[in-house]
Amino acid sequence: MEIFRAEKICVVEDNSTRTCRVCGKKMKLVRAVVDAESGGITHMFECACGKRLWDD
């Protein structure tokens, strides 16, 4: 049984306008994860100050 499998299937362009709640700078998209069963996408953003945000 295969529990976890990670495979890079594409590169996602960062066109987000998210800003950091701590310092106010633009956050960078660092990951986009697709749930194979539901088709849902979770985005992970990171700021230069170290703050991270998950959005799904």
mmCIF entry with sequence, helices, sheets and N, C-alpha, C, O atoms, coordinates in Angstrom:
data_MODEL
# 
_entry.id   MODEL 
# 
_entity.id                         1 
_entity.type                       polymer 
_entity.pdbx_number_of_molecules   1 
# 
_entity_poly.entity_id                      1 
_entity_poly.type                           'polypeptide(L)' 
_entity_poly.nstd_linkage                   no 
_entity_poly.nstd_monomer                   no 
_entity_poly.pdbx_seq_one_letter_code       MEIFRAEKICVVEDNSTRTCRVCGKKMKLVRAVVDAESGGITHMFECACGKRLWDD 
_entity_poly.pdbx_seq_one_letter_code_can   MEIFRAEKICVVEDNSTRTCRVCGKKMKLVRAVVDAESGGITHMFECACGKRLWDD 
_entity_poly.pdbx_strand_id                 A 
# 
loop_
_entity_poly_seq.entity_id 
_entity_poly_seq.num 
_entity_poly_seq.mon_id 
_entity_poly_seq.hetero 
1 1  MET n 
1 2  GLU n 
1 3  ILE n 
1 4  PHE n 
1 5  ARG n 
1 6  ALA n 
1 7  GLU n 
1 8  LYS n 
1 9  ILE n 
1 10 CYS n 
1 11 VAL n 
1 12 VAL n 
1 13 GLU n 
1 14 ASP n 
1 15 ASN n 
1 16 SER n 
1 17 THR n 
1 18 ARG n 
1 19 THR n 
1 20 CYS n 
1 21 ARG n 
1 22 VAL n 
1 23 CYS n 
1 24 GLY n 
1 25 LYS n 
1 26 LYS n 
1 27 MET n 
1 28 LYS n 
1 29 LEU n 
1 30 VAL n 
1 31 ARG n 
1 32 ALA n 
1 33 VAL n 
1 34 VAL n 
1 35 ASP n 
1 36 ALA n 
1 37 GLU n 
1 38 SER n 
1 39 GLY n 
1 40 GLY n 
1 41 ILE n 
1 42 THR n 
1 43 HIS n 
1 44 MET n 
1 45 PHE n 
1 46 GLU n 
1 47 CYS n 
1 48 ALA n 
1 49 CYS n 
1 50 GLY n 
1 51 LYS n 
1 52 ARG n 
1 53 LEU n 
1 54 TRP n 
1 55 ASP n 
1 56 ASP n 
# 
_struct_asym.id          A 
_struct_asym.entity_id   1 
# 
_struct_sheet.id               AA1 
_struct_sheet.type             ? 
_struct_sheet.number_strands   3 
_struct_sheet.details          ? 
# 
loop_
_struct_sheet_order.sheet_id 
_struct_sheet_order.range_id_1 
_struct_sheet_order.range_id_2 
_struct_sheet_order.offset 
_struct_sheet_order.sense 
AA1 1 2 ? anti-parallel 
AA1 2 3 ? anti-parallel 
# 
loop_
_struct_sheet_range.sheet_id 
_struct_sheet_range.id 
_struct_sheet_range.beg_label_comp_id 
_struct_sheet_range.beg_label_asym_id 
_struct_sheet_range.beg_label_seq_id 
_struct_sheet_range.pdbx_beg_PDB_ins_code 
_struct_sheet_range.end_label_comp_id 
_struct_sheet_range.end_label_asym_id 
_struct_sheet_range.end_label_seq_id 
_struct_sheet_range.pdbx_end_PDB_ins_code 
_struct_sheet_range.beg_auth_comp_id 
_struct_sheet_range.beg_auth_asym_id 
_struct_sheet_range.beg_auth_seq_id 
_struct_sheet_range.end_auth_comp_id 
_struct_sheet_range.end_auth_asym_id 
_struct_sheet_range.end_auth_seq_id 
AA1 1 LYS A 28 ? VAL A 34 ? LYS A 28 VAL A 34 
AA1 2 ILE A 41 ? GLU A 46 ? ILE A 41 GLU A 46 
AA1 3 ARG A 52 ? ASP A 55 ? ARG A 52 ASP A 55 
# 
loop_
_atom_site.group_PDB 
_atom_site.id 
_atom_site.type_symbol 
_atom_site.label_atom_id 
_atom_site.label_alt_id 
_atom_site.label_comp_id 
_atom_site.label_asym_id 
_atom_site.label_entity_id 
_atom_site.label_seq_id 
_atom_site.pdbx_PDB_ins_code 
_atom_site.Cartn_x 
_atom_site.Cartn_y 
_atom_site.Cartn_z 
_atom_site.occupancy 
_atom_site.B_iso_or_equiv 
_atom_site.pdbx_formal_charge 
_atom_site.auth_seq_id 
_atom_site.auth_comp_id 
_atom_site.auth_asym_id 
_atom_site.auth_atom_id 
_atom_site.pdbx_PDB_model_num 
ATOM 1   N N  . MET A 1 1  ? 0.839   -1.182 0.000   1.00 0.00 ? 1  MET A N  1 
ATOM 2   C CA . MET A 1 1  ? 0.000   0.000  0.000   1.00 0.00 ? 1  MET A CA 1 
ATOM 3   C C  . MET A 1 1  ? 0.883   1.243  0.000   1.00 0.00 ? 1  MET A C  1 
ATOM 4   O O  . MET A 1 1  ? 1.844   1.339  0.763   1.00 0.00 ? 1  MET A O  1 
ATOM 5   N N  . GLU A 1 2  ? 0.546   2.174  -0.852  1.00 0.00 ? 2  GLU A N  1 
ATOM 6   C CA . GLU A 1 2  ? 1.315   3.406  -0.985  1.00 0.00 ? 2  GLU A CA 1 
ATOM 7   C C  . GLU A 1 2  ? 0.639   4.515  -0.185  1.00 0.00 ? 2  GLU A C  1 
ATOM 8   O O  . GLU A 1 2  ? -0.457  4.954  -0.535  1.00 0.00 ? 2  GLU A O  1 
ATOM 9   N N  . ILE A 1 3  ? 1.285   4.969  0.888   1.00 0.00 ? 3  ILE A N  1 
ATOM 10  C CA . ILE A 1 3  ? 0.680   5.983  1.750   1.00 0.00 ? 3  ILE A CA 1 
ATOM 11  C C  . ILE A 1 3  ? 0.983   7.389  1.241   1.00 0.00 ? 3  ILE A C  1 
ATOM 12  O O  . ILE A 1 3  ? 0.074   8.200  1.066   1.00 0.00 ? 3  ILE A O  1 
ATOM 13  N N  . PHE A 1 4  ? 2.257   7.674  1.004   1.00 0.00 ? 4  PHE A N  1 
ATOM 14  C CA . PHE A 1 4  ? 2.662   8.996  0.540   1.00 0.00 ? 4  PHE A CA 1 
ATOM 15  C C  . PHE A 1 4  ? 3.501   8.875  -0.720  1.00 0.00 ? 4  PHE A C  1 
ATOM 16  O O  . PHE A 1 4  ? 4.381   8.019  -0.809  1.00 0.00 ? 4  PHE A O  1 
ATOM 17  N N  . ARG A 1 5  ? 3.230   9.721  -1.678  1.00 0.00 ? 5  ARG A N  1 
ATOM 18  C CA . ARG A 1 5  ? 4.050   9.776  -2.885  1.00 0.00 ? 5  ARG A CA 1 
ATOM 19  C C  . ARG A 1 5  ? 4.089   11.224 -3.341  1.00 0.00 ? 5  ARG A C  1 
ATOM 20  O O  . ARG A 1 5  ? 3.049   11.842 -3.568  1.00 0.00 ? 5  ARG A O  1 
ATOM 21  N N  . ALA A 1 6  ? 5.274   11.749 -3.471  1.00 0.00 ? 6  ALA A N  1 
ATOM 22  C CA . ALA A 1 6  ? 5.429   13.123 -3.930  1.00 0.00 ? 6  ALA A CA 1 
ATOM 23  C C  . ALA A 1 6  ? 6.099   13.098 -5.296  1.00 0.00 ? 6  ALA A C  1 
ATOM 24  O O  . ALA A 1 6  ? 7.121   12.439 -5.490  1.00 0.00 ? 6  ALA A O  1 
ATOM 25  N N  . GLU A 1 7  ? 5.518   13.811 -6.223  1.00 0.00 ? 7  GLU A N  1 
ATOM 26  C CA . GLU A 1 7  ? 6.031   13.832 -7.578  1.00 0.00 ? 7  GLU A CA 1 
ATOM 27  C C  . GLU A 1 7  ? 5.829   15.233 -8.140  1.00 0.00 ? 7  GLU A C  1 
ATOM 28  O O  . GLU A 1 7  ? 4.718   15.764 -8.105  1.00 0.00 ? 7  GLU A O  1 
ATOM 29  N N  . LYS A 1 8  ? 6.886   15.828 -8.654  1.00 0.00 ? 8  LYS A N  1 
ATOM 30  C CA . LYS A 1 8  ? 6.780   17.152 -9.263  1.00 0.00 ? 8  LYS A CA 1 
ATOM 31  C C  . LYS A 1 8  ? 6.209   16.980 -10.665 1.00 0.00 ? 8  LYS A C  1 
ATOM 32  O O  . LYS A 1 8  ? 6.792   16.292 -11.504 1.00 0.00 ? 8  LYS A O  1 
ATOM 33  N N  . ILE A 1 9  ? 5.063   17.611 -10.911 1.00 0.00 ? 9  ILE A N  1 
ATOM 34  C CA . ILE A 1 9  ? 4.417   17.438 -12.203 1.00 0.00 ? 9  ILE A CA 1 
ATOM 35  C C  . ILE A 1 9  ? 4.396   18.711 -13.038 1.00 0.00 ? 9  ILE A C  1 
ATOM 36  O O  . ILE A 1 9  ? 4.155   18.652 -14.243 1.00 0.00 ? 9  ILE A O  1 
ATOM 37  N N  . CYS A 1 10 ? 4.648   19.871 -12.413 1.00 0.00 ? 10 CYS A N  1 
ATOM 38  C CA . CYS A 1 10 ? 4.675   21.109 -13.181 1.00 0.00 ? 10 CYS A CA 1 
ATOM 39  C C  . CYS A 1 10 ? 5.280   22.233 -12.348 1.00 0.00 ? 10 CYS A C  1 
ATOM 40  O O  . CYS A 1 10 ? 5.534   22.070 -11.155 1.00 0.00 ? 10 CYS A O  1 
ATOM 41  N N  . VAL A 1 11 ? 5.500   23.345 -12.976 1.00 0.00 ? 11 VAL A N  1 
ATOM 42  C CA . VAL A 1 11 ? 5.957   24.560 -12.307 1.00 0.00 ? 11 VAL A CA 1 
ATOM 43  C C  . VAL A 1 11 ? 4.801   25.549 -12.343 1.00 0.00 ? 11 VAL A C  1 
ATOM 44  O O  . VAL A 1 11 ? 4.226   25.808 -13.400 1.00 0.00 ? 11 VAL A O  1 
ATOM 45  N N  . VAL A 1 12 ? 4.465   26.100 -11.177 1.00 0.00 ? 12 VAL A N  1 
ATOM 46  C CA . VAL A 1 12 ? 3.339   27.020 -11.068 1.00 0.00 ? 12 VAL A CA 1 
ATOM 47  C C  . VAL A 1 12 ? 3.865   28.454 -11.025 1.00 0.00 ? 12 VAL A C  1 
ATOM 48  O O  . VAL A 1 12 ? 4.724   28.780 -10.206 1.00 0.00 ? 12 VAL A O  1 
ATOM 49  N N  . GLU A 1 13 ? 3.355   29.292 -11.895 1.00 0.00 ? 13 GLU A N  1 
ATOM 50  C CA . GLU A 1 13 ? 3.759   30.691 -11.935 1.00 0.00 ? 13 GLU A CA 1 
ATOM 51  C C  . GLU A 1 13 ? 3.192   31.424 -10.721 1.00 0.00 ? 13 GLU A C  1 
ATOM 52  O O  . GLU A 1 13 ? 2.017   31.273 -10.385 1.00 0.00 ? 13 GLU A O  1 
ATOM 53  N N  . ASP A 1 14 ? 4.036   32.216 -10.072 1.00 0.00 ? 14 ASP A N  1 
ATOM 54  C CA . ASP A 1 14 ? 3.612   32.972 -8.893  1.00 0.00 ? 14 ASP A CA 1 
ATOM 55  C C  . ASP A 1 14 ? 2.994   34.295 -9.337  1.00 0.00 ? 14 ASP A C  1 
ATOM 56  O O  . ASP A 1 14 ? 3.708   35.256 -9.623  1.00 0.00 ? 14 ASP A O  1 
ATOM 57  N N  . ASN A 1 15 ? 1.678   34.339 -9.393  1.00 0.00 ? 15 ASN A N  1 
ATOM 58  C CA . ASN A 1 15 ? 0.987   35.580 -9.735  1.00 0.00 ? 15 ASN A CA 1 
ATOM 59  C C  . ASN A 1 15 ? 0.105   36.026 -8.575  1.00 0.00 ? 15 ASN A C  1 
ATOM 60  O O  . ASN A 1 15 ? -0.911  36.693 -8.769  1.00 0.00 ? 15 ASN A O  1 
ATOM 61  N N  . SER A 1 16 ? 0.512   35.647 -7.370  1.00 0.00 ? 16 SER A N  1 
ATOM 62  C CA . SER A 1 16 ? -0.240  35.958 -6.170  1.00 0.00 ? 16 SER A CA 1 
ATOM 63  C C  . SER A 1 16 ? -0.038  37.420 -5.762  1.00 0.00 ? 16 SER A C  1 
ATOM 64  O O  . SER A 1 16 ? 1.001   38.023 -6.032  1.00 0.00 ? 16 SER A O  1 
ATOM 65  N N  . THR A 1 17 ? -1.036  37.956 -5.121  1.00 0.00 ? 17 THR A N  1 
ATOM 66  C CA . THR A 1 17 ? -0.939  39.311 -4.571  1.00 0.00 ? 17 THR A CA 1 
ATOM 67  C C  . THR A 1 17 ? -0.959  39.268 -3.054  1.00 0.00 ? 17 THR A C  1 
ATOM 68  O O  . THR A 1 17 ? -1.201  40.287 -2.407  1.00 0.00 ? 17 THR A O  1 
ATOM 69  N N  . ARG A 1 18 ? -0.708  38.104 -2.482  1.00 0.00 ? 18 ARG A N  1 
ATOM 70  C CA . ARG A 1 18 ? -0.721  37.952 -1.026  1.00 0.00 ? 18 ARG A CA 1 
ATOM 71  C C  . ARG A 1 18 ? 0.359   38.808 -0.382  1.00 0.00 ? 18 ARG A C  1 
ATOM 72  O O  . ARG A 1 18 ? 1.486   38.884 -0.871  1.00 0.00 ? 18 ARG A O  1 
ATOM 73  N N  . THR A 1 19 ? 0.001   39.443 0.710   1.00 0.00 ? 19 THR A N  1 
ATOM 74  C CA . THR A 1 19 ? 0.973   40.225 1.475   1.00 0.00 ? 19 THR A CA 1 
ATOM 75  C C  . THR A 1 19 ? 1.085   39.634 2.877   1.00 0.00 ? 19 THR A C  1 
ATOM 76  O O  . THR A 1 19 ? 0.136   39.049 3.398   1.00 0.00 ? 19 THR A O  1 
ATOM 77  N N  . CYS A 1 20 ? 2.239   39.795 3.462   1.00 0.00 ? 20 CYS A N  1 
ATOM 78  C CA . CYS A 1 20 ? 2.537   39.256 4.783   1.00 0.00 ? 20 CYS A CA 1 
ATOM 79  C C  . CYS A 1 20 ? 1.783   40.050 5.854   1.00 0.00 ? 20 CYS A C  1 
ATOM 80  O O  . CYS A 1 20 ? 1.738   41.280 5.810   1.00 0.00 ? 20 CYS A O  1 
ATOM 81  N N  . ARG A 1 21 ? 1.203   39.344 6.798   1.00 0.00 ? 21 ARG A N  1 
ATOM 82  C CA . ARG A 1 21 ? 0.488   39.988 7.904   1.00 0.00 ? 21 ARG A CA 1 
ATOM 83  C C  . ARG A 1 21 ? 1.441   40.573 8.930   1.00 0.00 ? 21 ARG A C  1 
ATOM 84  O O  . ARG A 1 21 ? 1.045   41.418 9.732   1.00 0.00 ? 21 ARG A O  1 
ATOM 85  N N  . VAL A 1 22 ? 2.702   40.129 8.916   1.00 0.00 ? 22 VAL A N  1 
ATOM 86  C CA . VAL A 1 22 ? 3.681   40.594 9.894   1.00 0.00 ? 22 VAL A CA 1 
ATOM 87  C C  . VAL A 1 22 ? 4.396   41.855 9.408   1.00 0.00 ? 22 VAL A C  1 
ATOM 88  O O  . VAL A 1 22 ? 4.455   42.856 10.123  1.00 0.00 ? 22 VAL A O  1 
ATOM 89  N N  . CYS A 1 23 ? 4.946   41.801 8.171   1.00 0.00 ? 23 CYS A N  1 
ATOM 90  C CA . CYS A 1 23 ? 5.760   42.930 7.700   1.00 0.00 ? 23 CYS A CA 1 
ATOM 91  C C  . CYS A 1 23 ? 5.144   43.690 6.532   1.00 0.00 ? 23 CYS A C  1 
ATOM 92  O O  . CYS A 1 23 ? 5.600   44.785 6.205   1.00 0.00 ? 23 CYS A O  1 
ATOM 93  N N  . GLY A 1 24 ? 4.111   43.126 5.895   1.00 0.00 ? 24 GLY A N  1 
ATOM 94  C CA . GLY A 1 24 ? 3.429   43.821 4.805   1.00 0.00 ? 24 GLY A CA 1 
ATOM 95  C C  . GLY A 1 24 ? 4.031   43.639 3.419   1.00 0.00 ? 24 GLY A C  1 
ATOM 96  O O  . GLY A 1 24 ? 3.506   44.183 2.447   1.00 0.00 ? 24 GLY A O  1 
ATOM 97  N N  . LYS A 1 25 ? 5.129   42.880 3.307   1.00 0.00 ? 25 LYS A N  1 
ATOM 98  C CA . LYS A 1 25 ? 5.755   42.650 1.999   1.00 0.00 ? 25 LYS A CA 1 
ATOM 99  C C  . LYS A 1 25 ? 5.015   41.548 1.248   1.00 0.00 ? 25 LYS A C  1 
ATOM 100 O O  . LYS A 1 25 ? 4.228   40.804 1.833   1.00 0.00 ? 25 LYS A O  1 
ATOM 101 N N  . LYS A 1 26 ? 5.283   41.453 -0.072  1.00 0.00 ? 26 LYS A N  1 
ATOM 102 C CA . LYS A 1 26 ? 4.653   40.432 -0.914  1.00 0.00 ? 26 LYS A CA 1 
ATOM 103 C C  . LYS A 1 26 ? 5.196   39.058 -0.555  1.00 0.00 ? 26 LYS A C  1 
ATOM 104 O O  . LYS A 1 26 ? 6.405   38.879 -0.403  1.00 0.00 ? 26 LYS A O  1 
ATOM 105 N N  . MET A 1 27 ? 4.294   38.082 -0.419  1.00 0.00 ? 27 MET A N  1 
ATOM 106 C CA . MET A 1 27 ? 4.690   36.708 -0.127  1.00 0.00 ? 27 MET A CA 1 
ATOM 107 C C  . MET A 1 27 ? 4.931   35.956 -1.429  1.00 0.00 ? 27 MET A C  1 
ATOM 108 O O  . MET A 1 27 ? 4.295   36.234 -2.445  1.00 0.00 ? 27 MET A O  1 
ATOM 109 N N  . LYS A 1 28 ? 5.858   35.000 -1.387  1.00 0.00 ? 28 LYS A N  1 
ATOM 110 C CA . LYS A 1 28 ? 6.237   34.218 -2.559  1.00 0.00 ? 28 LYS A CA 1 
ATOM 111 C C  . LYS A 1 28 ? 5.594   32.830 -2.472  1.00 0.00 ? 28 LYS A C  1 
ATOM 112 O O  . LYS A 1 28 ? 5.606   32.199 -1.415  1.00 0.00 ? 28 LYS A O  1 
ATOM 113 N N  . LEU A 1 29 ? 5.037   32.365 -3.582  1.00 0.00 ? 29 LEU A N  1 
ATOM 114 C CA . LEU A 1 29 ? 4.493   31.012 -3.657  1.00 0.00 ? 29 LEU A CA 1 
ATOM 115 C C  . LEU A 1 29 ? 5.663   30.035 -3.706  1.00 0.00 ? 29 LEU A C  1 
ATOM 116 O O  . LEU A 1 29 ? 6.475   30.085 -4.630  1.00 0.00 ? 29 LEU A O  1 
ATOM 117 N N  . VAL A 1 30 ? 5.753   29.135 -2.703  1.00 0.00 ? 30 VAL A N  1 
ATOM 118 C CA . VAL A 1 30 ? 6.867   28.189 -2.665  1.00 0.00 ? 30 VAL A CA 1 
ATOM 119 C C  . VAL A 1 30 ? 6.435   26.755 -2.943  1.00 0.00 ? 30 VAL A C  1 
ATOM 120 O O  . VAL A 1 30 ? 7.268   25.935 -3.330  1.00 0.00 ? 30 VAL A O  1 
ATOM 121 N N  . ARG A 1 31 ? 5.149   26.426 -2.757  1.00 0.00 ? 31 ARG A N  1 
ATOM 122 C CA . ARG A 1 31 ? 4.654   25.081 -3.040  1.00 0.00 ? 31 ARG A CA 1 
ATOM 123 C C  . ARG A 1 31 ? 3.195   25.145 -3.466  1.00 0.00 ? 31 ARG A C  1 
ATOM 124 O O  . ARG A 1 31 ? 2.442   26.008 -3.016  1.00 0.00 ? 31 ARG A O  1 
ATOM 125 N N  . ALA A 1 32 ? 2.808   24.225 -4.334  1.00 0.00 ? 32 ALA A N  1 
ATOM 126 C CA . ALA A 1 32 ? 1.412   23.990 -4.681  1.00 0.00 ? 32 ALA A CA 1 
ATOM 127 C C  . ALA A 1 32 ? 1.245   22.476 -4.681  1.00 0.00 ? 32 ALA A C  1 
ATOM 128 O O  . ALA A 1 32 ? 1.855   21.783 -5.496  1.00 0.00 ? 32 ALA A O  1 
ATOM 129 N N  . VAL A 1 33 ? 0.421   21.961 -3.773  1.00 0.00 ? 33 VAL A N  1 
ATOM 130 C CA . VAL A 1 33 ? 0.258   20.524 -3.593  1.00 0.00 ? 33 VAL A CA 1 
ATOM 131 C C  . VAL A 1 33 ? -1.155  20.131 -4.018  1.00 0.00 ? 33 VAL A C  1 
ATOM 132 O O  . VAL A 1 33 ? -2.130  20.743 -3.582  1.00 0.00 ? 33 VAL A O  1 
ATOM 133 N N  . VAL A 1 34 ? -1.265  19.104 -4.872  1.00 0.00 ? 34 VAL A N  1 
ATOM 134 C CA . VAL A 1 34 ? -2.554  18.625 -5.351  1.00 0.00 ? 34 VAL A CA 1 
ATOM 135 C C  . VAL A 1 34 ? -2.904  17.323 -4.646  1.00 0.00 ? 34 VAL A C  1 
ATOM 136 O O  . VAL A 1 34 ? -2.098  16.393 -4.611  1.00 0.00 ? 34 VAL A O  1 
ATOM 137 N N  . ASP A 1 35 ? -4.107  17.255 -4.084  1.00 0.00 ? 35 ASP A N  1 
ATOM 138 C CA . ASP A 1 35 ? -4.621  16.030 -3.495  1.00 0.00 ? 35 ASP A CA 1 
ATOM 139 C C  . ASP A 1 35 ? -5.194  15.184 -4.632  1.00 0.00 ? 35 ASP A C  1 
ATOM 140 O O  . ASP A 1 35 ? -6.186  15.566 -5.252  1.00 0.00 ? 35 ASP A O  1 
ATOM 141 N N  . ALA A 1 36 ? -4.580  14.053 -4.900  1.00 0.00 ? 36 ALA A N  1 
ATOM 142 C CA . ALA A 1 36 ? -4.974  13.215 -6.041  1.00 0.00 ? 36 ALA A CA 1 
ATOM 143 C C  . ALA A 1 36 ? -6.404  12.693 -5.920  1.00 0.00 ? 36 ALA A C  1 
ATOM 144 O O  . ALA A 1 36 ? -7.079  12.508 -6.933  1.00 0.00 ? 36 ALA A O  1 
ATOM 145 N N  . GLU A 1 37 ? -6.868  12.455 -4.714  1.00 0.00 ? 37 GLU A N  1 
ATOM 146 C CA . GLU A 1 37 ? -8.209  11.908 -4.527  1.00 0.00 ? 37 GLU A CA 1 
ATOM 147 C C  . GLU A 1 37 ? -9.303  12.954 -4.717  1.00 0.00 ? 37 GLU A C  1 
ATOM 148 O O  . GLU A 1 37 ? -10.292 12.701 -5.406  1.00 0.00 ? 37 GLU A O  1 
ATOM 149 N N  . SER A 1 38 ? -9.131  14.121 -4.112  1.00 0.00 ? 38 SER A N  1 
ATOM 150 C CA . SER A 1 38 ? -10.180 15.146 -4.162  1.00 0.00 ? 38 SER A CA 1 
ATOM 151 C C  . SER A 1 38 ? -9.961  16.175 -5.268  1.00 0.00 ? 38 SER A C  1 
ATOM 152 O O  . SER A 1 38 ? -10.900 16.854 -5.684  1.00 0.00 ? 38 SER A O  1 
ATOM 153 N N  . GLY A 1 39 ? -8.720  16.289 -5.744  1.00 0.00 ? 39 GLY A N  1 
ATOM 154 C CA . GLY A 1 39 ? -8.400  17.309 -6.740  1.00 0.00 ? 39 GLY A CA 1 
ATOM 155 C C  . GLY A 1 39 ? -8.169  18.682 -6.132  1.00 0.00 ? 39 GLY A C  1 
ATOM 156 O O  . GLY A 1 39 ? -7.940  19.652 -6.854  1.00 0.00 ? 39 GLY A O  1 
ATOM 157 N N  . GLY A 1 40 ? -8.227  18.768 -4.813  1.00 0.00 ? 40 GLY A N  1 
ATOM 158 C CA . GLY A 1 40 ? -8.000  20.044 -4.120  1.00 0.00 ? 40 GLY A CA 1 
ATOM 159 C C  . GLY A 1 40 ? -6.543  20.471 -4.196  1.00 0.00 ? 40 GLY A C  1 
ATOM 160 O O  . GLY A 1 40 ? -5.642  19.632 -4.232  1.00 0.00 ? 40 GLY A O  1 
ATOM 161 N N  . ILE A 1 41 ? -6.318  21.774 -4.222  1.00 0.00 ? 41 ILE A N  1 
ATOM 162 C CA . ILE A 1 41 ? -4.963  22.313 -4.311  1.00 0.00 ? 41 ILE A CA 1 
ATOM 163 C C  . ILE A 1 41 ? -4.676  23.138 -3.065  1.00 0.00 ? 41 ILE A C  1 
ATOM 164 O O  . ILE A 1 41 ? -5.478  23.989 -2.680  1.00 0.00 ? 41 ILE A O  1 
ATOM 165 N N  . THR A 1 42 ? -3.528  22.886 -2.432  1.00 0.00 ? 42 THR A N  1 
ATOM 166 C CA . THR A 1 42 ? -3.077  23.657 -1.282  1.00 0.00 ? 42 THR A CA 1 
ATOM 167 C C  . THR A 1 42 ? -1.851  24.451 -1.708  1.00 0.00 ? 42 THR A C  1 
ATOM 168 O O  . THR A 1 42 ? -0.905  23.893 -2.264  1.00 0.00 ? 42 THR A O  1 
ATOM 169 N N  . HIS A 1 43 ? -1.870  25.759 -1.445  1.00 0.00 ? 43 HIS A N  1 
ATOM 170 C CA . HIS A 1 43 ? -0.755  26.643 -1.782  1.00 0.00 ? 43 HIS A CA 1 
ATOM 171 C C  . HIS A 1 43 ? -0.010  27.026 -0.513  1.00 0.00 ? 43 HIS A C  1 
ATOM 172 O O  . HIS A 1 43 ? -0.631  27.304 0.513   1.00 0.00 ? 43 HIS A O  1 
ATOM 173 N N  . MET A 1 44 ? 1.309   27.041 -0.575  1.00 0.00 ? 44 MET A N  1 
ATOM 174 C CA . MET A 1 44 ? 2.122   27.485 0.553   1.00 0.00 ? 44 MET A CA 1 
ATOM 175 C C  . MET A 1 44 ? 2.891   28.720 0.134   1.00 0.00 ? 44 MET A C  1 
ATOM 176 O O  . MET A 1 44 ? 3.621   28.708 -0.857  1.00 0.00 ? 44 MET A O  1 
ATOM 177 N N  . PHE A 1 45 ? 2.721   29.787 0.898   1.00 0.00 ? 45 PHE A N  1 
ATOM 178 C CA . PHE A 1 45 ? 3.399   31.051 0.635   1.00 0.00 ? 45 PHE A CA 1 
ATOM 179 C C  . PHE A 1 45 ? 4.407   31.310 1.741   1.00 0.00 ? 45 PHE A C  1 
ATOM 180 O O  . PHE A 1 45 ? 4.209   30.897 2.884   1.00 0.00 ? 45 PHE A O  1 
ATOM 181 N N  . GLU A 1 46 ? 5.496   32.002 1.394   1.00 0.00 ? 46 GLU A N  1 
ATOM 182 C CA . GLU A 1 46 ? 6.514   32.332 2.381   1.00 0.00 ? 46 GLU A CA 1 
ATOM 183 C C  . GLU A 1 46 ? 6.989   33.758 2.151   1.00 0.00 ? 46 GLU A C  1 
ATOM 184 O O  . GLU A 1 46 ? 7.121   34.212 1.014   1.00 0.00 ? 46 GLU A O  1 
ATOM 185 N N  . CYS A 1 47 ? 7.242   34.450 3.248   1.00 0.00 ? 47 CYS A N  1 
ATOM 186 C CA . CYS A 1 47 ? 7.736   35.836 3.191   1.00 0.00 ? 47 CYS A CA 1 
ATOM 187 C C  . CYS A 1 47 ? 9.230   35.850 3.532   1.00 0.00 ? 47 CYS A C  1 
ATOM 188 O O  . CYS A 1 47 ? 9.747   34.909 4.134   1.00 0.00 ? 47 CYS A O  1 
ATOM 189 N N  . ALA A 1 48 ? 9.897   36.900 3.150   1.00 0.00 ? 48 ALA A N  1 
ATOM 190 C CA . ALA A 1 48 ? 11.319  37.055 3.461   1.00 0.00 ? 48 ALA A CA 1 
ATOM 191 C C  . ALA A 1 48 ? 11.552  37.115 4.971   1.00 0.00 ? 48 ALA A C  1 
ATOM 192 O O  . ALA A 1 48 ? 12.633  36.767 5.445   1.00 0.00 ? 48 ALA A O  1 
ATOM 193 N N  . CYS A 1 49 ? 10.539  37.558 5.729   1.00 0.00 ? 49 CYS A N  1 
ATOM 194 C CA . CYS A 1 49 ? 10.670  37.645 7.194   1.00 0.00 ? 49 CYS A CA 1 
ATOM 195 C C  . CYS A 1 49 ? 10.516  36.279 7.861   1.00 0.00 ? 49 CYS A C  1 
ATOM 196 O O  . CYS A 1 49 ? 10.728  36.156 9.067   1.00 0.00 ? 49 CYS A O  1 
ATOM 197 N N  . GLY A 1 50 ? 10.145  35.239 7.084   1.00 0.00 ? 50 GLY A N  1 
ATOM 198 C CA . GLY A 1 50 ? 10.026  33.890 7.622   1.00 0.00 ? 50 GLY A CA 1 
ATOM 199 C C  . GLY A 1 50 ? 8.602   33.427 7.869   1.00 0.00 ? 50 GLY A C  1 
ATOM 200 O O  . GLY A 1 50 ? 8.382   32.245 8.133   1.00 0.00 ? 50 GLY A O  1 
ATOM 201 N N  . LYS A 1 51 ? 7.634   34.320 7.790   1.00 0.00 ? 51 LYS A N  1 
ATOM 202 C CA . LYS A 1 51 ? 6.229   33.958 7.999   1.00 0.00 ? 51 LYS A CA 1 
ATOM 203 C C  . LYS A 1 51 ? 5.758   33.068 6.861   1.00 0.00 ? 51 LYS A C  1 
ATOM 204 O O  . LYS A 1 51 ? 6.052   33.342 5.697   1.00 0.00 ? 51 LYS A O  1 
ATOM 205 N N  . ARG A 1 52 ? 5.016   31.986 7.191   1.00 0.00 ? 52 ARG A N  1 
ATOM 206 C CA . ARG A 1 52 ? 4.460   31.080 6.185   1.00 0.00 ? 52 ARG A CA 1 
ATOM 207 C C  . ARG A 1 52 ? 2.951   31.051 6.309   1.00 0.00 ? 52 ARG A C  1 
ATOM 208 O O  . ARG A 1 52 ? 2.396   31.230 7.392   1.00 0.00 ? 52 ARG A O  1 
ATOM 209 N N  . LEU A 1 53 ? 2.296   30.821 5.176   1.00 0.00 ? 53 LEU A N  1 
ATOM 210 C CA . LEU A 1 53 ? 0.847   30.792 5.126   1.00 0.00 ? 53 LEU A CA 1 
ATOM 211 C C  . LEU A 1 53 ? 0.412   29.669 4.205   1.00 0.00 ? 53 LEU A C  1 
ATOM 212 O O  . LEU A 1 53 ? 0.898   29.558 3.079   1.00 0.00 ? 53 LEU A O  1 
ATOM 213 N N  . TRP A 1 54 ? -0.512  28.828 4.686   1.00 0.00 ? 54 TRP A N  1 
ATOM 214 C CA . TRP A 1 54 ? -1.090  27.769 3.875   1.00 0.00 ? 54 TRP A CA 1 
ATOM 215 C C  . TRP A 1 54 ? -2.472  28.194 3.449   1.00 0.00 ? 54 TRP A C  1 
ATOM 216 O O  . TRP A 1 54 ? -3.257  28.676 4.266   1.00 0.00 ? 54 TRP A O  1 
ATOM 217 N N  . ASP A 1 55 ? -2.773  28.023 2.195   1.00 0.00 ? 55 ASP A N  1 
ATOM 218 C CA . ASP A 1 55 ? -4.071  28.401 1.656   1.00 0.00 ? 55 ASP A CA 1 
ATOM 219 C C  . ASP A 1 55 ? -4.595  27.251 0.822   1.00 0.00 ? 55 ASP A C  1 
ATOM 220 O O  . ASP A 1 55 ? -3.924  26.797 -0.105  1.00 0.00 ? 55 ASP A O  1 
ATOM 221 N N  . ASP A 1 56 ? -5.806  26.770 1.147   1.00 0.00 ? 56 ASP A N  1 
ATOM 222 C CA . ASP A 1 56 ? -6.356  25.679 0.339   1.00 0.00 ? 56 ASP A CA 1 
ATOM 223 C C  . ASP A 1 56 ? -7.776  25.967 -0.049  1.00 0.00 ? 56 ASP A C  1 
ATOM 224 O O  . ASP A 1 56 ? -8.405  25.159 -0.732  1.00 0.00 ? 56 ASP A O  1 
# 
